[in-house]
């Protein structure tokens, strides 16, 4: 899978909160970059050791239907190479290397539709939701959007003022519910986290029709599981539930937990007429181990979403941290993504077309 590369010039940098910025880009002179609301781009910056290029994927917070520029919103992560680089170093006029927009978490507005879309987000998981909300509100005059958005404190709410402006602009067509887990004494809104009970209560307050409304989730796994459980009570069909794990798409660093059953294993990867045998340590994915040895395997987002690193496990057993990038049928056929895969047994063989 060959992905198009752009060198985009920074048009504007907006400080959203003390630890997050939105970076707006000019389109290239030769074309308008096409993307769908909710998709992401992969940014490549020299933030690794000895200036080694590092890739991270960030959802676009702009709408292809209402914004003239492409923009990504990046929240600083403790120890995060790319998020800190983008927050600290990028300025107007700079050029950044990016890969073309990708991702299956998206909305395609239809002016003839009349629907209610319910968005659940926590922290920087609101980024694709801004793109989705603006797109639906702009293009579907008879549709409405509800956003249920969790944060820690008032000053950590990304897009707080932008959301207020959108509520004023669209009136009853947009309803935003903020929840804060650690608010100040002056906070008069909802308190706590997005739990199953709170999710159900706020959906009912928003006149949610569980038989036909659409639901989009982006945030920590625990939050999304609670919301999913709540939707399950009302037998919401899976085809109306869309989710994005922002901890893979937008947050950097080591996994929160290392599976103790993982052991250092030697794997064989067949690619482009060559065979590579190398060790994969418990804290590494197969792709990370290969890249550390300068083995040139295909990849892009390193988040298990774009499928650029897809291969087939023909021998042995592997485990993937994320499976959302593949269908159940693909997984049963042995397809896997090296960027989120770990060897579980000896003798793992992977073939990449």
QUIWOSUL-V26219 format. One record per pair of residues at least 24 apart in sequence whose ideal C-beta (glycine too) atoms are under 10 Angstrom apart, sorted by the first residue. I is the first residue (numbers start at 1). J is the second residue. Records with the same first field share a line. If there is no record, write none. Layout:
I->J ; J
This chain:
1->102 ; 298 ; 299 ; 300 ; 306 ; 307 ; 308 ; 309 ; 310 ; 353
2->298 ; 308
3->42 ; 99 ; 100 ; 101 ; 102 ; 298 ; 299 ; 300 ; 301 ; 306 ; 308
4->33 ; 98 ; 99 ; 100 ; 101
5->42 ; 44 ; 97 ; 98 ; 99 ; 100
6->30 ; 31 ; 33 ; 41 ; 70 ; 95 ; 96 ; 97 ; 98 ; 99 ; 100 ; 101
7->44 ; 95 ; 96 ; 97 ; 98
8->33 ; 41 ; 43 ; 69 ; 70 ; 94 ; 95 ; 96 ; 97 ; 98
9->92 ; 93 ; 94 ; 95 ; 96
10->90 ; 91 ; 92 ; 93 ; 94 ; 95 ; 96
11->68 ; 69 ; 70 ; 71 ; 92 ; 93
12->69 ; 71 ; 92
13->71 ; 86 ; 87 ; 90 ; 91 ; 92 ; 94
14->71 ; 73 ; 162
15->87
16->61 ; 73 ; 74 ; 75 ; 124 ; 127 ; 156 ; 157 ; 158 ; 159 ; 160 ; 161 ; 162
17->73 ; 75 ; 76 ; 124 ; 151 ; 153 ; 155 ; 156 ; 157 ; 158 ; 159 ; 160
18->76 ; 87 ; 155 ; 156
19->74 ; 75 ; 76 ; 77 ; 78 ; 83 ; 84 ; 87 ; 124 ; 155 ; 156 ; 158
20->73 ; 74 ; 75 ; 76 ; 83 ; 86 ; 87 ; 123 ; 124 ; 127 ; 156 ; 158 ; 159
21->71 ; 72 ; 73 ; 74 ; 75 ; 76 ; 83 ; 86 ; 87 ; 88 ; 90 ; 158
22->60 ; 61 ; 62 ; 69 ; 71 ; 72 ; 73 ; 74 ; 127 ; 130 ; 158 ; 159 ; 162
23->58 ; 61 ; 69 ; 70 ; 71 ; 72 ; 73 ; 74 ; 86 ; 87 ; 90 ; 91 ; 92 ; 94 ; 96
24->61 ; 62 ; 67 ; 68 ; 69 ; 70 ; 71 ; 72 ; 92
25->60 ; 62 ; 69 ; 70 ; 71 ; 72 ; 94 ; 95 ; 96 ; 98
26->68 ; 69 ; 70 ; 95
27->68 ; 69 ; 70
32->64 ; 68 ; 70
33->60 ; 64 ; 70 ; 98 ; 100 ; 101
34->64 ; 100 ; 101
35->60 ; 62 ; 63 ; 64 ; 70 ; 100 ; 101 ; 102 ; 103 ; 106 ; 131
36->60 ; 63 ; 64 ; 101 ; 102 ; 103 ; 104 ; 105 ; 106 ; 107 ; 108 ; 109 ; 131 ; 132 ; 135
37->62 ; 63 ; 64 ; 65 ; 66 ; 105 ; 106 ; 107 ; 108 ; 109 ; 128 ; 129 ; 130 ; 131 ; 132 ; 133 ; 134 ; 135 ; 136 ; 138 ; 139
38->63 ; 101 ; 103 ; 104 ; 105 ; 106 ; 107 ; 108 ; 127 ; 128 ; 129 ; 130 ; 131 ; 132 ; 135 ; 216 ; 218 ; 242 ; 244
39->64 ; 100 ; 101 ; 102 ; 103 ; 104 ; 105 ; 106 ; 107 ; 128 ; 131 ; 305
40->72 ; 99 ; 101 ; 102 ; 103 ; 105 ; 106 ; 127 ; 128 ; 131 ; 244 ; 249 ; 250 ; 301 ; 303 ; 305 ; 306
41->70 ; 72 ; 96 ; 98 ; 99 ; 100 ; 101 ; 102 ; 103 ; 301
42->97 ; 98 ; 99 ; 100 ; 101 ; 102 ; 299 ; 300 ; 301 ; 302 ; 303 ; 305 ; 306 ; 308
43->72 ; 74 ; 82 ; 83 ; 85 ; 86 ; 90 ; 96 ; 97 ; 98 ; 99
44->82 ; 96 ; 97 ; 98 ; 99 ; 300
45->81 ; 82 ; 85 ; 86 ; 89 ; 90 ; 96 ; 97 ; 98
46->81 ; 85 ; 89 ; 97
47->80 ; 81 ; 82 ; 83 ; 84 ; 85 ; 86 ; 89 ; 252
48->81 ; 82 ; 85
49->81
52->81 ; 291
53->97
54->80 ; 81 ; 82 ; 85 ; 252 ; 302
55->82 ; 97 ; 98 ; 99 ; 299 ; 300 ; 301 ; 302 ; 303 ; 339
56->80 ; 81 ; 82 ; 83 ; 85 ; 86 ; 249 ; 250 ; 251 ; 252 ; 301 ; 302 ; 303
57->82 ; 98 ; 99 ; 102 ; 103 ; 248 ; 249 ; 250 ; 300 ; 301 ; 302 ; 303 ; 304 ; 305 ; 306
58->82 ; 83 ; 86 ; 98 ; 124 ; 127 ; 128 ; 246 ; 249 ; 250 ; 301
59->101 ; 103 ; 105 ; 106 ; 124 ; 125 ; 126 ; 127 ; 128 ; 129 ; 130 ; 131 ; 132 ; 218 ; 244 ; 246 ; 249 ; 250
60->101 ; 103 ; 106 ; 127 ; 128 ; 130 ; 131
61->124 ; 126 ; 127 ; 128 ; 129 ; 130 ; 131 ; 134 ; 158 ; 159 ; 162
62->127 ; 130 ; 131 ; 134 ; 135
63->107 ; 109 ; 130 ; 131 ; 132 ; 133 ; 134 ; 135 ; 136 ; 137 ; 138 ; 139
64->101 ; 106 ; 108 ; 109 ; 131 ; 134 ; 135 ; 138 ; 139
65->109 ; 131 ; 134 ; 135 ; 136 ; 137 ; 138 ; 139 ; 140
66->131 ; 134 ; 135 ; 137 ; 138 ; 139
67->130 ; 131 ; 134 ; 135 ; 138
70->98 ; 101
71->127 ; 130 ; 131
72->96 ; 98 ; 127 ; 250
73->124 ; 126 ; 127 ; 128 ; 130 ; 131 ; 158 ; 159 ; 250
74->124 ; 127 ; 250
75->123 ; 124 ; 125 ; 126 ; 127 ; 156 ; 158 ; 246 ; 250 ; 251
76->124
77->124 ; 250 ; 251 ; 252 ; 253
78->252 ; 253
79->252 ; 253 ; 254
80->250 ; 251 ; 252 ; 253
81->252 ; 253
82->250 ; 252
83->124 ; 250 ; 251 ; 252 ; 253
84->252
99->300 ; 301 ; 306 ; 308
100->300 ; 306
101->306
102->300 ; 301 ; 303 ; 305 ; 306 ; 307 ; 308
103->128 ; 244 ; 249 ; 301 ; 303 ; 305 ; 306 ; 325
104->242 ; 244 ; 305 ; 306 ; 307 ; 324 ; 325
105->132 ; 216 ; 217 ; 218 ; 242 ; 243 ; 244 ; 245 ; 249 ; 305 ; 324
106->131 ; 132 ; 135 ; 216 ; 242 ; 244
107->131 ; 132 ; 133 ; 135 ; 136 ; 139 ; 140 ; 214 ; 216 ; 242
108->135 ; 139
109->134 ; 135 ; 136 ; 137 ; 138 ; 139 ; 140 ; 143
110->136 ; 139 ; 140 ; 143
111->138 ; 139 ; 140 ; 141 ; 142 ; 143
112->140 ; 141 ; 142
113->139 ; 140 ; 141 ; 142 ; 143
114->140 ; 141 ; 142 ; 143 ; 144
115->140 ; 142 ; 143 ; 144 ; 145 ; 209 ; 212 ; 213 ; 214
116->143 ; 144 ; 145 ; 146 ; 173 ; 175 ; 203 ; 206 ; 207 ; 208 ; 209 ; 212 ; 213 ; 214 ; 215
117->143 ; 144 ; 145 ; 146 ; 147 ; 213 ; 214 ; 215 ; 216 ; 240 ; 242
118->144 ; 145 ; 146 ; 147 ; 148 ; 175 ; 199 ; 202 ; 203 ; 206 ; 208 ; 209 ; 210 ; 213 ; 214 ; 215 ; 216 ; 217 ; 227 ; 231 ; 240 ; 241
119->145 ; 146 ; 147 ; 148 ; 149 ; 176 ; 214 ; 215 ; 216 ; 217 ; 218 ; 242
120->146 ; 147 ; 148 ; 149 ; 150 ; 177 ; 194 ; 199 ; 202 ; 203 ; 215 ; 216 ; 217 ; 218 ; 219 ; 223 ; 224 ; 226 ; 227 ; 228 ; 230 ; 231 ; 243
121->147 ; 148 ; 149 ; 150 ; 151 ; 158 ; 159 ; 194 ; 216 ; 217 ; 218 ; 219 ; 223 ; 244 ; 246
122->148 ; 149 ; 150 ; 151 ; 152 ; 179 ; 181 ; 193 ; 194 ; 217 ; 218 ; 219 ; 220 ; 222 ; 223 ; 224 ; 246
123->149 ; 150 ; 151 ; 152 ; 156 ; 157 ; 158 ; 218 ; 219 ; 220 ; 223 ; 246 ; 247 ; 250 ; 251
124->151 ; 156 ; 158 ; 218 ; 219 ; 246 ; 247 ; 249 ; 250 ; 251
125->149 ; 150 ; 158 ; 217 ; 218 ; 219 ; 220 ; 223 ; 224 ; 243 ; 244 ; 245 ; 246 ; 247 ; 249 ; 250 ; 251
126->150 ; 151 ; 157 ; 158 ; 159 ; 163 ; 218 ; 219 ; 246
127->158 ; 159 ; 218 ; 244 ; 246 ; 249 ; 250
128->216 ; 218 ; 244 ; 246 ; 249 ; 250
129->159 ; 163 ; 216 ; 217 ; 218 ; 219 ; 244
130->158 ; 159 ; 162 ; 163 ; 166
132->216 ; 218 ; 242
133->159 ; 163 ; 166 ; 170 ; 174 ; 176 ; 216
134->162 ; 166 ; 169 ; 170 ; 174
136->170 ; 173 ; 174 ; 214
137->166 ; 169 ; 170 ; 173 ; 174
138->169 ; 170
140->173
141->173
142->173
143->173 ; 214
144->170 ; 171 ; 172 ; 173 ; 174 ; 175 ; 206 ; 207 ; 213
145->170 ; 173 ; 174 ; 175 ; 176 ; 206 ; 216
146->173 ; 174 ; 175 ; 176 ; 177 ; 202 ; 203 ; 205 ; 206 ; 207 ; 208 ; 213 ; 215
147->174 ; 175 ; 176 ; 177 ; 178 ; 206 ; 216
148->175 ; 176 ; 177 ; 178 ; 179 ; 190 ; 194 ; 198 ; 199 ; 202 ; 203 ; 206 ; 217 ; 227
149->176 ; 177 ; 178 ; 179 ; 180 ; 190 ; 194 ; 219
150->177 ; 178 ; 179 ; 180 ; 181 ; 190 ; 192 ; 193 ; 194 ; 195 ; 198 ; 199 ; 219 ; 220 ; 223
151->178 ; 179 ; 180 ; 181 ; 182 ; 183 ; 193
152->180 ; 181 ; 182 ; 183 ; 193
153->180 ; 181 ; 182 ; 183 ; 184 ; 187
154->178 ; 180 ; 182 ; 183 ; 184 ; 186 ; 187 ; 189
155->184
156->180 ; 181 ; 182
175->202 ; 205 ; 206 ; 207
177->201 ; 202 ; 203 ; 205 ; 206
193->220 ; 222 ; 223 ; 226
194->219 ; 220 ; 222 ; 223 ; 224 ; 226 ; 227 ; 230
195->222 ; 223 ; 226 ; 227 ; 229 ; 230
196->223 ; 225 ; 226 ; 227 ; 228 ; 229 ; 230 ; 231 ; 232 ; 233
197->226 ; 230
198->226 ; 227 ; 230
199->223 ; 226 ; 227 ; 228 ; 229 ; 230 ; 231
200->226 ; 227 ; 229 ; 230 ; 231 ; 233 ; 234
201->230
203->227 ; 230 ; 231 ; 234
208->234 ; 236
209->234
210->234 ; 235 ; 236 ; 237 ; 240
211->235 ; 236 ; 237 ; 240
212->236 ; 237 ; 240
213->240
214->239 ; 240 ; 241 ; 242
215->240 ; 241 ; 242 ; 243
216->240 ; 241 ; 242 ; 243 ; 244
217->241 ; 242 ; 243 ; 244 ; 245 ; 246
218->242 ; 243 ; 244 ; 245 ; 246 ; 249 ; 250
219->243 ; 244 ; 245 ; 246 ; 247
220->245 ; 246 ; 247 ; 251 ; 256
221->245 ; 246 ; 247 ; 248 ; 256 ; 322
243->324
244->303 ; 305 ; 324
245->303 ; 304 ; 305 ; 321 ; 322 ; 324
246->303
247->303 ; 321 ; 322
248->301 ; 302 ; 303 ; 304 ; 305 ; 321 ; 322 ; 324 ; 325 ; 339 ; 340
249->301 ; 302 ; 303 ; 304 ; 305 ; 322
250->303
251->303
252->302
254->283
255->283 ; 285 ; 321 ; 342
258->282 ; 283 ; 342
259->319 ; 321 ; 342 ; 344
261->319 ; 342 ; 344
262->319 ; 342 ; 343 ; 344
263->342 ; 343 ; 344 ; 345 ; 346
264->289 ; 343
265->289 ; 316 ; 318 ; 342 ; 343 ; 344 ; 345 ; 346 ; 347 ; 348
266->343 ; 346 ; 347 ; 348
267->313 ; 315 ; 316 ; 318 ; 338 ; 341 ; 342 ; 343 ; 345 ; 346 ; 347 ; 348 ; 349 ; 350
268->314 ; 315 ; 316 ; 347 ; 348 ; 349 ; 350 ; 351
269->295 ; 297 ; 311 ; 338 ; 348 ; 349 ; 350 ; 351 ; 352
270->311 ; 312 ; 314 ; 349 ; 350 ; 351 ; 352 ; 353
271->295 ; 296 ; 297 ; 298 ; 311 ; 338 ; 350 ; 351 ; 352 ; 353
272->296 ; 297 ; 298 ; 352 ; 353
275->349 ; 351
276->350
277->349
279->343
280->318 ; 338 ; 341 ; 342 ; 343 ; 348
281->342
282->342 ; 343
283->342
284->342 ; 343
285->309 ; 318 ; 320 ; 321 ; 337 ; 338 ; 339 ; 340 ; 341 ; 342 ; 343
286->311 ; 313 ; 318 ; 320 ; 336 ; 337 ; 338 ; 339 ; 340 ; 341 ; 342 ; 343 ; 348 ; 350
287->311 ; 337 ; 338 ; 339 ; 340 ; 341
288->338 ; 339 ; 342
289->338 ; 342 ; 343
290->338 ; 350
291->338 ; 339
297->338 ; 339 ; 350 ; 352
298->338 ; 352 ; 353
299->337 ; 338 ; 339
300->339
301->325 ; 337 ; 339
302->337 ; 338 ; 339 ; 340
303->337 ; 339 ; 340
304->336 ; 337 ; 338 ; 339 ; 340 ; 341
305->337 ; 339 ; 340
306->337 ; 339
307->335 ; 337 ; 339
308->337 ; 338 ; 339
309->336 ; 337 ; 338 ; 339 ; 340 ; 341 ; 352
310->335 ; 336 ; 337 ; 338 ; 339 ; 352 ; 353
311->335 ; 336 ; 337 ; 338 ; 341 ; 349 ; 350 ; 351 ; 352 ; 353
312->336 ; 349 ; 350 ; 351 ; 352 ; 353
313->338 ; 341 ; 343 ; 348 ; 349 ; 350 ; 351
314->348 ; 349 ; 350 ; 351
315->345 ; 346 ; 347 ; 348 ; 349 ; 350 ; 351
316->343 ; 344 ; 345 ; 346 ; 347 ; 348 ; 349 ; 350
317->342 ; 343 ; 344 ; 345 ; 346 ; 347 ; 348
318->342 ; 343 ; 344 ; 345 ; 348 ; 350
319->343 ; 344 ; 345
